[in-house]
Amino acid sequence: MDIDDRKKAEQRIQHLAYSDSLTGLPNRRLVQDRLTQALASARRQKNRVALLFLDLDRFKNINDSLGHAVGDLLLQQVAERLKTWGVNRTP
């Protein structure tokens, strides 16, 4: 196997392991890992860490009344907006 192909395959595996398949945003595992690293670094450097948590009000109602396909579209749209704002960046 060519080294470039192997590298691409490894990157794809990493992406699948640490990203949400619907939105492409970091999944819980990656967020926990990065948060642990950020907290450790902040402790060493005597800095602070901030974490933003978003909740979509009445999202269950959207899924129940309009269907999961519409709910998935909403999640994808929110994810695209977050990516546009630079929220998807990981250190």
N, CA, C and O atoms as a GROMACS GRO file, in nm:
protein
  364
    1MET      N    1   0.085  -0.118   0.000
    1MET     CA    2   0.000   0.000   0.000
    1MET      C    3   0.089   0.125   0.000
    1MET      O    4   0.187   0.131   0.074
    2ASP      N    5   0.056   0.220  -0.080
    2ASP     CA    6   0.128   0.345  -0.088
    2ASP      C    7   0.118   0.420   0.045
    2ASP      O    8   0.014   0.414   0.112
    3ILE      N    9   0.223   0.490   0.084
    3ILE     CA   10   0.224   0.561   0.212
    3ILE      C   11   0.114   0.667   0.217
    3ILE      O   12   0.052   0.685   0.322
    4ASP      N   13   0.089   0.737   0.107
    4ASP     CA   14  -0.018   0.837   0.105
    4ASP      C   15  -0.154   0.774   0.130
    4ASP      O   16  -0.236   0.828   0.204
    5ASP      N   17  -0.178   0.659   0.067
    5ASP     CA   18  -0.304   0.589   0.088
    5ASP      C   19  -0.319   0.546   0.234
    5ASP      O   20  -0.426   0.557   0.293
    6ARG      N   21  -0.209   0.497   0.289
    6ARG     CA   22  -0.211   0.452   0.429
    6ARG      C   23  -0.239   0.569   0.524
    6ARG      O   24  -0.317   0.556   0.618
    7LYS      N   25  -0.176   0.683   0.497
    7LYS     CA   26  -0.197   0.802   0.579
    7LYS      C   27  -0.342   0.849   0.571
    7LYS      O   28  -0.403   0.883   0.673
    8LYS      N   29  -0.397   0.849   0.451
    8LYS     CA   30  -0.537   0.890   0.432
    8LYS      C   31  -0.631   0.795   0.507
    8LYS      O   32  -0.728   0.839   0.568
    9ALA      N   33  -0.601   0.666   0.501
    9ALA     CA   34  -0.684   0.567   0.571
    9ALA      C   35  -0.677   0.588   0.722
    9ALA      O   36  -0.778   0.578   0.791
   10GLU      N   37  -0.558   0.617   0.774
   10GLU     CA   38  -0.543   0.643   0.917
   10GLU      C   39  -0.618   0.769   0.959
   10GLU      O   40  -0.681   0.772   1.064
   11GLN      N   41  -0.612   0.872   0.876
   11GLN     CA   42  -0.685   0.996   0.906
   11GLN      C   43  -0.835   0.970   0.906
   11GLN      O   44  -0.908   1.025   0.989
   12ARG      N   45  -0.881   0.889   0.812
   12ARG     CA   46  -1.024   0.857   0.804
   12ARG      C   47  -1.069   0.780   0.929
   12ARG      O   48  -1.177   0.806   0.982
   13ILE      N   49  -0.987   0.687   0.974
   13ILE     CA   50  -1.019   0.610   1.094
   13ILE      C   51  -1.026   0.703   1.215
   13ILE      O   52  -1.116   0.691   1.298
   14GLN      N   53  -0.929   0.795   1.226
   14GLN     CA   54  -0.929   0.892   1.335
   14GLN      C   55  -1.056   0.978   1.332
   14GLN      O   56  -1.119   1.001   1.435
   15HIS      N   57  -1.092   1.023   1.212
   15HIS     CA   58  -1.213   1.105   1.197
   15HIS      C   59  -1.337   1.027   1.241
   15HIS      O   60  -1.422   1.080   1.312
   16LEU      N   61  -1.347   0.904   1.199
   16LEU     CA   62  -1.462   0.822   1.236
   16LEU      C   63  -1.468   0.794   1.386
   16LEU      O   64  -1.576   0.789   1.445
   17ALA      N   65  -1.351   0.778   1.447
   17ALA     CA   66  -1.346   0.747   1.590
   17ALA      C   67  -1.378   0.868   1.677
   17ALA      O   68  -1.430   0.851   1.788
   18TYR      N   69  -1.348   0.988   1.630
   18TYR     CA   70  -1.359   1.106   1.716
   18TYR      C   71  -1.457   1.212   1.666
   18TYR      O   72  -1.460   1.322   1.721
   19SER      N   73  -1.536   1.182   1.565
   19SER     CA   74  -1.633   1.278   1.514
   19SER      C   75  -1.772   1.217   1.509
   19SER      O   76  -1.788   1.096   1.491
   20ASP      N   77  -1.871   1.302   1.526
   20ASP     CA   78  -2.010   1.258   1.511
   20ASP      C   79  -2.038   1.236   1.363
   20ASP      O   80  -2.008   1.322   1.281
   21SER      N   81  -2.094   1.122   1.330
   21SER     CA   82  -2.115   1.088   1.188
   21SER      C   83  -2.218   1.177   1.120
   21SER      O   84  -2.211   1.197   0.998
   22LEU      N   85  -2.313   1.230   1.194
   22LEU     CA   86  -2.417   1.315   1.134
   22LEU      C   87  -2.368   1.459   1.112
   22LEU      O   88  -2.392   1.517   1.007
   23THR      N   89  -2.301   1.514   1.212
   23THR     CA   90  -2.265   1.656   1.206
   23THR      C   91  -2.119   1.680   1.170
   23THR      O   92  -2.085   1.788   1.121
   24GLY      N   93  -2.034   1.582   1.194
   24GLY     CA   94  -1.891   1.601   1.171
   24GLY      C   95  -1.822   1.676   1.284
   24GLY      O   96  -1.701   1.698   1.279
   25LEU      N   97  -1.897   1.715   1.386
   25LEU     CA   98  -1.838   1.782   1.502
   25LEU      C   99  -1.768   1.680   1.591
   25LEU      O  100  -1.795   1.560   1.582
   26PRO      N  101  -1.676   1.727   1.676
   26PRO     CA  102  -1.610   1.634   1.769
   26PRO      C  103  -1.713   1.562   1.855
   26PRO      O  104  -1.811   1.621   1.900
   27ASN      N  105  -1.689   1.432   1.876
   27ASN     CA  106  -1.782   1.356   1.959
   27ASN      C  107  -1.743   1.365   2.106
   27ASN      O  108  -1.645   1.430   2.141
   28ARG      N  109  -1.821   1.301   2.191
   28ARG     CA  110  -1.801   1.309   2.335
   28ARG      C  111  -1.660   1.264   2.376
   28ARG      O  112  -1.598   1.325   2.463
   29ARG      N  113  -1.610   1.159   2.312
   29ARG     CA  114  -1.477   1.108   2.344
   29ARG      C  115  -1.369   1.214   2.319
   29ARG      O  116  -1.281   1.235   2.403
   30LEU      N  117  -1.376   1.279   2.204
   30LEU     CA  118  -1.276   1.381   2.171
   30LEU      C  119  -1.290   1.503   2.261
   30LEU      O  120  -1.190   1.559   2.305
   31VAL      N  121  -1.412   1.544   2.288
   31VAL     CA  122  -1.434   1.660   2.375
   31VAL      C  123  -1.379   1.631   2.515
   31VAL      O  124  -1.312   1.716   2.574
   32GLN      N  125  -1.406   1.511   2.568
   32GLN     CA  126  -1.354   1.476   2.700
   32GLN      C  127  -1.201   1.476   2.700
   32GLN      O  128  -1.140   1.526   2.795
   33ASP      N  129  -1.140   1.422   2.596
   33ASP     CA  130  -0.996   1.418   2.586
   33ASP      C  131  -0.938   1.559   2.583
   33ASP      O  132  -0.845   1.590   2.658
   34ARG      N  133  -0.992   1.644   2.497
   34ARG     CA  134  -0.941   1.781   2.484
   34ARG      C  135  -0.966   1.862   2.612
   34ARG      O  136  -0.884   1.945   2.650
   35LEU      N  137  -1.080   1.838   2.678
   35LEU     CA  138  -1.109   1.909   2.802
   35LEU      C  139  -1.012   1.866   2.912
   35LEU      O  140  -0.963   1.950   2.987
   36THR      N  141  -0.983   1.739   2.920
   36THR     CA  142  -0.886   1.689   3.018
   36THR      C  143  -0.750   1.752   2.993
   36THR      O  144  -0.683   1.795   3.087
   37GLN      N  145  -0.708   1.759   2.867
   37GLN     CA  146  -0.580   1.822   2.833
   37GLN      C  147  -0.580   1.970   2.868
   37GLN      O  148  -0.483   2.022   2.923
   38ALA      N  149  -0.689   2.038   2.836
   38ALA     CA  150  -0.698   2.182   2.863
   38ALA      C  151  -0.696   2.210   3.013
   38ALA      O  152  -0.631   2.305   3.057
   39LEU      N  153  -0.765   2.128   3.091
   39LEU     CA  154  -0.766   2.147   3.236
   39LEU      C  155  -0.628   2.123   3.296
   39LEU      O  156  -0.584   2.197   3.384
   40ALA      N  157  -0.560   2.020   3.249
   40ALA     CA  158  -0.425   1.991   3.299
   40ALA      C  159  -0.330   2.105   3.264
   40ALA      O  160  -0.250   2.148   3.348
   41SER      N  161  -0.338   2.153   3.143
   41SER     CA  162  -0.254   2.264   3.100
   41SER      C  163  -0.284   2.390   3.181
   41SER      O  164  -0.193   2.461   3.222
   42ALA      N  165  -0.411   2.416   3.203
   42ALA     CA  166  -0.451   2.535   3.279
   42ALA      C  167  -0.401   2.526   3.423
   42ALA      O  168  -0.357   2.626   3.480
   43ARG      N  169  -0.408   2.407   3.481
   43ARG     CA  170  -0.358   2.390   3.617
   43ARG      C  171  -0.208   2.420   3.623
   43ARG      O  172  -0.161   2.490   3.713
   44ARG      N  173  -0.134   2.365   3.527
   44ARG     CA  174   0.012   2.386   3.525
   44ARG      C  175   0.047   2.534   3.508
   44ARG      O  176   0.139   2.585   3.571
   45GLN      N  177  -0.028   2.601   3.420
   45GLN     CA  178   0.002   2.741   3.389
   45GLN      C  179  -0.079   2.840   3.471
   45GLN      O  180  -0.070   2.961   3.452
   46LYS      N  181  -0.159   2.786   3.564
   46LYS     CA  182  -0.245   2.870   3.650
   46LYS      C  183  -0.337   2.959   3.567
   46LYS      O  184  -0.352   3.078   3.594
   47ASN      N  185  -0.398   2.898   3.467
   47ASN     CA  186  -0.495   2.966   3.381
   47ASN      C  187  -0.634   2.909   3.406
   47ASN      O  188  -0.652   2.822   3.490
   48ARG      N  189  -0.730   2.959   3.332
   48ARG     CA  190  -0.868   2.912   3.342
   48ARG      C  191  -0.911   2.849   3.211
   48ARG      O  192  -0.849   2.871   3.106
   49VAL      N  193  -1.016   2.770   3.218
   49VAL     CA  194  -1.073   2.705   3.101
   49VAL      C  195  -1.223   2.737   3.099
   49VAL      O  196  -1.288   2.740   3.203
   50ALA      N  197  -1.275   2.760   2.981
   50ALA     CA  198  -1.419   2.782   2.966
   50ALA      C  199  -1.475   2.676   2.872
   50ALA      O  200  -1.410   2.637   2.774
   51LEU      N  201  -1.594   2.630   2.901
   51LEU     CA  202  -1.662   2.532   2.818
   51LEU      C  203  -1.802   2.583   2.790
   51LEU      O  204  -1.875   2.620   2.882
   52LEU      N  205  -1.839   2.584   2.664
   52LEU     CA  206  -1.972   2.629   2.624
   52LEU      C  207  -2.057   2.506   2.597
   52LEU      O  208  -2.019   2.418   2.519
   53PHE      N  209  -2.173   2.499   2.660
   53PHE     CA  210  -2.266   2.389   2.641
   53PHE      C  211  -2.392   2.444   2.575
   53PHE      O  212  -2.453   2.538   2.626
   54LEU      N  213  -2.430   2.386   2.462
   54LEU     CA  214  -2.551   2.429   2.392
   54LEU      C  215  -2.659   2.323   2.405
   54LEU      O  216  -2.632   2.203   2.397
   55ASP      N  217  -2.780   2.368   2.423
   55ASP     CA  218  -2.894   2.278   2.430
   55ASP      C  219  -3.001   2.333   2.336
   55ASP      O  220  -3.033   2.451   2.340
   56LEU      N  221  -3.054   2.247   2.252
   56LEU     CA  222  -3.161   2.290   2.161
   56LEU      C  223  -3.295   2.267   2.231
   56LEU      O  224  -3.339   2.154   2.248
   57ASP      N  225  -3.358   2.377   2.270
   57ASP     CA  226  -3.487   2.367   2.339
   57ASP      C  227  -3.590   2.296   2.251
   57ASP      O  228  -3.599   2.320   2.131
   58ARG      N  229  -3.665   2.210   2.314
   58ARG     CA  230  -3.776   2.138   2.251
   58ARG      C  231  -3.733   2.055   2.128
   58ARG      O  232  -3.812   2.032   2.037
   59PHE      N  233  -3.608   2.011   2.127
   59PHE     CA  234  -3.561   1.930   2.015
   59PHE      C  235  -3.639   1.799   2.006
   59PHE      O  236  -3.670   1.752   1.896
   60LYS      N  237  -3.672   1.739   2.120
   60LYS     CA  238  -3.751   1.616   2.121
   60LYS      C  239  -3.885   1.638   2.052
   60LYS      O  240  -3.934   1.551   1.980
   61ASN      N  241  -3.945   1.755   2.074
   61ASN     CA  242  -4.073   1.786   2.009
   61ASN      C  243  -4.058   1.791   1.858
   61ASN      O  244  -4.148   1.746   1.785
   62ILE      N  245  -3.947   1.843   1.810
   62ILE     CA  246  -3.922   1.849   1.666
   62ILE      C  247  -3.913   1.708   1.609
   62ILE      O  248  -3.976   1.676   1.508
   63ASN      N  249  -3.833   1.622   1.675
   63ASN     CA  250  -3.821   1.484   1.630
   63ASN      C  251  -3.956   1.412   1.632
   63ASN      O  252  -3.991   1.341   1.538
   64ASP      N  253  -4.031   1.432   1.741
   64ASP     CA  254  -4.159   1.362   1.757
   64ASP      C  255  -4.265   1.410   1.660
   64ASP      O  256  -4.343   1.330   1.607
   65SER      N  257  -4.269   1.542   1.634
   65SER     CA  258  -4.377   1.595   1.551
   65SER      C  259  -4.341   1.601   1.403
   65SER      O  260  -4.427   1.579   1.318
   66LEU      N  261  -4.216   1.628   1.370
   66LEU     CA  262  -4.177   1.644   1.230
   66LEU      C  263  -4.094   1.527   1.177
   66LEU      O  264  -4.071   1.516   1.057
   67GLY      N  265  -4.049   1.441   1.266
   67GLY     CA  266  -3.973   1.323   1.225
   67GLY      C  267  -3.823   1.341   1.242
   67GLY      O  268  -3.770   1.452   1.249
   68HIS      N  269  -3.756   1.226   1.249
   68HIS     CA  270  -3.612   1.226   1.272
   68HIS      C  271  -3.534   1.286   1.156
   68HIS      O  272  -3.426   1.342   1.176
   69ALA      N  273  -3.586   1.275   1.036
   69ALA     CA  274  -3.516   1.333   0.920
   69ALA      C  275  -3.506   1.485   0.934
   69ALA      O  276  -3.402   1.544   0.904
   70VAL      N  277  -3.614   1.547   0.980
   70VAL     CA  278  -3.613   1.693   1.001
   70VAL      C  279  -3.522   1.727   1.119
   70VAL      O  280  -3.448   1.825   1.114
   71GLY      N  281  -3.528   1.646   1.225
   71GLY     CA  282  -3.439   1.666   1.339
   71GLY      C  283  -3.293   1.657   1.298
   71GLY      O  284  -3.210   1.736   1.342
   72ASP      N  285  -3.260   1.559   1.213
   72ASP     CA  286  -3.123   1.545   1.163
   72ASP      C  287  -3.081   1.667   1.082
   72ASP      O  288  -2.968   1.715   1.094
   73LEU      N  289  -3.171   1.717   0.999
   73LEU     CA  290  -3.140   1.838   0.921
   73LEU      C  291  -3.113   1.958   1.012
   73LEU      O  292  -3.023   2.037   0.986
   74LEU      N  293  -3.192   1.970   1.116
   74LEU     CA  294  -3.171   2.080   1.211
   74LEU      C  295  -3.033   2.068   1.276
   74LEU      O  296  -2.959   2.166   1.285
   75LEU      N  297  -2.998   1.948   1.321
   75LEU     CA  298  -2.867   1.927   1.383
   75LEU      C  299  -2.754   1.959   1.286
   75LEU      O  300  -2.653   2.018   1.324
   76GLN      N  301  -2.771   1.920   1.160
   76GLN     CA  302  -2.669   1.948   1.060
   76GLN      C  303  -2.655   2.098   1.035
   76GLN      O  304  -2.544   2.148   1.018
   77GLN      N  305  -2.767   2.169   1.033
   77GLN     CA  306  -2.763   2.314   1.013
   77GLN      C  307  -2.696   2.385   1.131
   77GLN      O  308  -2.616   2.476   1.112
   78VAL      N  309  -2.728   2.342   1.251
   78VAL     CA  310  -2.664   2.400   1.369
   78VAL      C  311  -2.514   2.373   1.364
   78VAL      O  312  -2.434   2.462   1.392
   79ALA      N  313  -2.476   2.251   1.330
   79ALA     CA  314  -2.334   2.215   1.321
   79ALA      C  315  -2.261   2.300   1.217
   79ALA      O  316  -2.149   2.345   1.241
   80GLU      N  317  -2.324   2.323   1.103
   80GLU     CA  318  -2.261   2.406   0.999
   80GLU      C  319  -2.240   2.549   1.049
   80GLU      O  320  -2.137   2.610   1.021
   81ARG      N  321  -2.336   2.600   1.122
   81ARG     CA  322  -2.321   2.736   1.176
   81ARG      C  323  -2.209   2.741   1.279
   81ARG      O  324  -2.131   2.836   1.282
   82LEU      N  325  -2.201   2.638   1.364
   82LEU     CA  326  -2.093   2.634   1.462
   82LEU      C  327  -1.956   2.625   1.393
   82LEU      O  328  -1.861   2.690   1.435
   83LYS      N  329  -1.948   2.545   1.288
   83LYS     CA  330  -1.823   2.533   1.214
   83LYS      C  331  -1.785   2.667   1.151
   83LYS      O  332  -1.668   2.705   1.150
   84THR      N  333  -1.883   2.739   1.099
   84THR     CA  334  -1.859   2.870   1.039
   84THR      C  335  -1.803   2.967   1.143
   84THR      O  336  -1.720   3.052   1.110
   85TRP      N  337  -1.848   2.955   1.267
   85TRP     CA  338  -1.801   3.042   1.374
   85TRP      C  339  -1.669   2.995   1.432
   85TRP      O  340  -1.613   3.061   1.521
   86GLY      N  341  -1.617   2.883   1.385
   86GLY     CA  342  -1.488   2.835   1.434
   86GLY      C  343  -1.496   2.749   1.557
   86GLY      O  344  -1.394   2.728   1.623
   87VAL      N  345  -1.613   2.698   1.591
   87VAL     CA  346  -1.629   2.618   1.711
   87VAL      C  347  -1.568   2.480   1.694
   87VAL      O  348  -1.537   2.414   1.793
   88ASN      N  349  -1.552   2.434   1.574
   88ASN     CA  350  -1.503   2.299   1.547
   88ASN      C  351  -1.351   2.288   1.561
   88ASN      O  352  -1.296   2.179   1.543
   89ARG      N  353  -1.283   2.394   1.592
   89ARG     CA  354  -1.138   2.389   1.604
   89ARG      C  355  -1.097   2.317   1.730
   89ARG      O  356  -1.152   2.341   1.838
   90THR      N  357  -1.000   2.229   1.717
   90THR     CA  358  -0.945   2.161   1.833
   90THR      C  359  -0.797   2.191   1.840
   90THR      O  360  -0.730   2.197   1.736
   91PRO      N  361  -0.745   2.210   1.959
   91PRO     CA  362  -0.602   2.243   1.972
   91PRO      C  363  -0.512   2.132   1.924
   91PRO      O  364  -0.390   2.146   1.929
   0.00000   0.00000   0.00000
